[in-house]
Amino acid sequence: MSIFDLDRWQEVFDTLGANLLRTVLTAFGVLWGIFMLIIMLGAGSGLQNGVSAEFAGFATNSLYIWTQRTTMPYKGLPAGRWFMMSNEDTEALRTLVPEAEVIAPRISAGGWRGSSNVVRGMHSGAYSIKGDYPEVIKIQPFDISEGRWLNQIDIRENRKVAVIGPKIVNDLYDADEQILGSNIRINGVYFLVVGVHKSKKSGGQAEDDAQSVFIPLSSFQQTFNYGNWVGHYGFMPKPGYSVSTIEEKILKVLRERHRIHPDDEFAYGIDNSEEEFAEFDNVFKGIRFISWFVGTLTLIAGIIGISNIMLIIVKERTKEIGIRRAIGASPFSIISQIVLEALVLTSMAGYIGIVLGVWAVEFAGPLIEDDSFLNPEVDFQTILVALAVLIVSGCIAGLIPAYRALEIKPVEALRTEN
């Protein structure tokens, strides 16, 4: 009997429809299992998209280093001392760490998250002032909505130029005012505005960027009497090198130059984005594993329910199966019929579960207004895998009842009263 035989399919639906309530309740276990799997995978992707958006404005292979108190005495110097990095460190790092593609020193007025008074005509506000090298845009990418970014000529000639954020434009400028070529006053010193930047980040980090003013590091040091100090460094390795590789070389150079004990792990603050992104990636791999694990267990529970119901159906059809065996039905025809019935029941329930799950993910996503949860989705490959799991599960659900049907002796089956 062919799988395309209409009589065979009629028999499948007659069997499943004989007790419709029992069939629906049994199928619901499979439907719920695949539905929960899709929901959990979609929620995991939403969380991953949200976290990825938070870090969209950062290079994933960057390194930041800043100074802290020493914790160990070394070469006659006591523990607990403060020290500062300098322009000389920049030149030494460029010479001794050729694996670094980008070495970007920075000073922030008032320290990290500090602010300074900025005046434009009758308007004023407190904003973050950062002295940078042009290369910093490779580590912390910005869009330039107007004008230009800082360049090496600005550094070399100590130009008093500034690139400002959109919040500063909104606060200090009227709608019809010209921004490029205007002047702003930072702590009493005038700077020429040559560009307007726009952050590629999101959430609170984007808001911080929006109220930042970037000026050449050399101008910052000269204008605000910072000498040759450097607050912190940003680094990016050349292609083929990892952040961890250059981190060790950088710290070795800086420790030797500032007479820091080689084992003093707290003298420098370190932010290794490569390690952070690897940690986040591992977290979301764990979330996906848990989603598949829990969803699969729930699905297995539904499959067991279908297998049990198929055993009951086989028992109810003992006489029918015995007659078919007596008139010469092959074992394969008996097995294939039972497996087909289990497969149809499983597939129909699973397909409905997938449709409802995808619909719920697509519908619920826009309703969740949270920067840490964005665009939940289930990719097509995941759906194909789920369908494959359903097909295999349906076959397995039918095999045990099918082989139980083969154990029925035709003579004994004919004696069975329905």
Secondary structure, DSSP 8 states (H G I E B T S, - for coil): --TT-HHHHHHHHHHHHTTHHHHHHHHHHHHHHHHHHHHHHHHHHHHHHHHHHHTTTS-TT-EEEEE----S-BTTB-TT----EEHHHHHHHHHH-TTEEEEEEEEETTSTT--EEEEETTEEEEEEEEEE-TTHHHHS-EEEEEE----HHHHHTT--EEEE-HHHHHHH--TT---TT-EEEETTEEEEEEEEEEES--HHHHHHHHTEEEEEHHHHHHHTT-TTEE-EEEEEE-TT--HHHHHHHHHHHHHHHTT--TT-TTSEEEEEHHHHHHHHHHHHHHHHHHHHHHHHHHHHHHHHHHHHHHHHHHHHTHHHHHHHHHTT--HHHHHHHHHHHHHHHHHHHHHHHHHHHHHHHHHHGGG--BTTB------HHHHHHHHHHHHHHHHHHHHHHHHHHHT--HHHHHH---
